[in-house]
Amino acid sequence: MSNVATDTNVAVTKPATTDLPMVYVNGKMLPKSQAAVNVFDHGLLYGDGVFEGIRVYKGKIFKSEQHMRRLYGCAKAIRLDLAKHISPEEMVKIQRDCIEANNLVDGYIRLVVTRGVGTLGLHPFKCPEPGIICIADQIQLFPPELYEQGMRVVVAKRPRIPVECLDPRIKSLNYLNNIMAKIEAIDAGCLECIMLNTDGFVAEGSGDNIFIVKDGEIYTPPSEAGILEGITRKFVIEELAPLVGVQVTEKNLRIEDVYAADEIFLTGSAAEVIAVTRIGENEDDAHRIGSGGEGTITNMLRTKFRQIVTSDNVPEN
């Protein structure tokens, strides 16, 4: 195994709180101000790499095994043999070291794997060793009150990249497509959008998966619509929905299906579960979803989610 990710017992001077979090960068635990990457790293030069956004609840890494399977699967998909350099168990240890170094109880882990330092050319195989960065900190995508009230979104004019060009199931460092869609939402005075694929079907948000509720059943776009197969999405489909007695069906959705929904909600590691209650470019004439507030099924799912992640049995597998 490479020492890039295993030498975590590095002596460091505890920084001032303004220089937290401590960040793991290629074998060293560093204060935030010193955490940096080489300018020849292909993750910086070309967005060449993969990452995971992972939640920490009560000191436990939520769905850790699933995140590691996805990370290593995404690395393989871009022809990066991550397991050759570091095992999944060692990768989890890095995360636990970061949690401990930052006294984190509830928070968020950003785990980044770059292609590594190479030449100025595109050639990926001239990068002999991947770069590994782990940040354990706090994150808040949306204001707390929106989890009670629901949020407004827009339908992005920019479509999702076609699967044939860059499969969204690969959680790559190239997020410009999502960022440009996010800018559309920000320009409209809201914080999220709905992205369609180039065939006109609903794909996902700029950073979340989307579900609709119609006549007591839940529907969500399938993988082939051009979506990231979210860990929280999977948790909702396979565990939360059965717990509240609701069926989930994967099917292609038109934007008309979204407008006609009784409820809409988004899921993601950072977002968790949050309702969409209005769709439109401005607040005054936005289309209202259902009753205009968080729906019954969305509330049940969000409540059950919070019960599980605040319990003594936070699932790590």
LINTA-V806262 format. One record per helix or strand of 3 or more residues. SS is the DSSP state (H for helix, E for strand). FROM is the first residue (numbers start at 0). LEN is the number of residues. If there is no record, write none. Layout:
BEGIN
ss | from | len
SS | FROM | LEN
SS | FROM | LEN
END
This chain:
BEGIN
ss | from | len
H | 16 | 3
E | 22 | 3
E | 27 | 3
H | 31 | 3
H | 41 | 5
E | 48 | 9
H | 63 | 14
H | 81 | 3
H | 87 | 14
E | 106 | 8
H | 123 | 3
E | 130 | 7
H | 145 | 4
E | 150 | 5
H | 175 | 12
E | 192 | 4
E | 200 | 5
E | 208 | 6
E | 216 | 4
H | 222 | 3
H | 230 | 14
E | 247 | 3
H | 254 | 5
E | 262 | 6
E | 271 | 8
H | 295 | 14
END
